[in-house]
Amino acid sequence: MQLLRIECLGRELRLEGSMAGWQALYWDNQLVSQHNASADPSSKPVHQFTLQADQTTLQCQLSIDLTWQPFALQYQLHIDNDLISQSTLNEKDIETQEVRQRPKTPNKLSIIGLGSLALKLFKSAKIIKVLFAAGSLAAYAWLFSFQFAIALILCLVFHEYGHIRAMKYFGLKTKGIYLIPFVGGLALSDDKINTRWQDVVISIMGPFFGLILSCVCLVVYWITDIELFAGLAVFNALLNLFNLLPVLPLDGGHILKSIAFSVNSIVGLVACVLGAALGIFASYYFGLALLGFLLAIGSMEIIFEWKHRHLSQLLPLNRYAQIVSALWYFITIGGLSAIIWMVGQGDNHALALPLKILAS
């Protein structure tokens, strides 16, 4: 991940590193120093390198004092034994920084590359947003009923709005909400996240907003005794509970991945594989074809995360953030489950209420 960006002799000096101890130092995208994890496990590495400026060779030294949990980085830059720059960075600095990617060599044409290109085209076409929203409304109205289509889209939009609010909280530029027929919705951003805490908050805010909507519908049902609101509360709760399954690329899978990979890369791999196994069982037991499709996508994400674990651009969660993330996750699941249980105590079984909406 990117640890530091400072100005040096009129050009950018950028430090990248990982929890394993690996660090690489770039000056104007040119590699000038590197420390391997096996060769230099110290948390206080010193990068010594030479730079050419105005036909003069300068001896440079960048001293680093790095703590990962809680994150703190102190640095000193010396050029010809003169102190040029020094400062201290914390987790907030990492959250708000703009990550610069080092130049990449062109890759051969691949399915992943084509998928990435398609996603960029998808994000840039604003008219697609309107067309997909209309297509979603028409598709759900044709399959079920117009009332159900409106209810479903309301649930999806409120869920995705939770993601959008979290993105804006972290200062990320958003592309808005896209409704995809028969799949659900997407909340897209132009910016990349820098920390796993951002990943957790953005992921969980969708289901958390879903919990708020279900609570509001349940209160309206208690006040008005209109069964439609009870059905909407339960259906929305089921929808968000499904999204909290610890399976990538669902929101629950992202939360699990961020927590587990912050603990240890082996723990992260094992946790994600177990989540995928749970998803396979659930898709087979309940006959959820969509979940099986998502598992195929999620498996690629697990492989990618493990393969690039030493080059991760995301600052891991500290112990406090791991505990808060886990508690937030289980509290949200508990709240959604409680809504289903409370409505199910009435005359009609909670899981049958969404079917009444379909037939309304």
Sequence and secondary structure as in RCSB ss.txt:
>XXXX:A:sequence
MQLLRIECLGRELRLEGSMAGWQALYWDNQLVSQHNASADPSSKPVHQFTLQADQTTLQCQLSIDLTWQPFALQY
QLHIDNDLISQSTLNEKDIETQEVRQRPKTPNKLSIIGLGSLALKLFKSAKIIKVLFAAGSLAAYAWLFSFQFAI
ALILCLVFHEYGHIRAMKYFGLKTKGIYLIPFVGGLALSDDKINTRWQDVVISIMGPFFGLILSCVCLVVYWITD
IELFAGLAVFNALLNLFNLLPVLPLDGGHILKSIAFSVNSIVGLVACVLGAALGIFASYYFGLALLGFLLAIGSM
EIIFEWKHRHLSQLLPLNRYAQIVSALWYFITIGGLSAIIWMVGQGDNHALALPLKILAS
>XXXX:A:secstr
 EEEEEEETTEEEEEEE TTS EEEEETTEEEEEE TTT   SS EEEEEEEETTEEEEEEEEEEEETTTTEEEE
EEEETTEEEEEEEEEHHHHHH              HHHHHHHHHHHHHH HHHHHHHHHHHHHHHHHHT HHHHH
HHHHHHHHHHHHHHHHHHHTT  EEEEEEETTTEEEEEESS   BHHHHHHHHHHHHHHHHHHHHHHHHHHHHH 
 HHHHHHHHHHHHHHHHHTSS TTSHHHHHHHHHHHHH HHHHHHHHHHHHHHHHHHHHHHT HHHHHHHHHHHH
HHHHHHHTGGG  SB   HHHHHHHHHHHHHHHHHHHHHHHHHHTSSS GGGHHHHHHT 
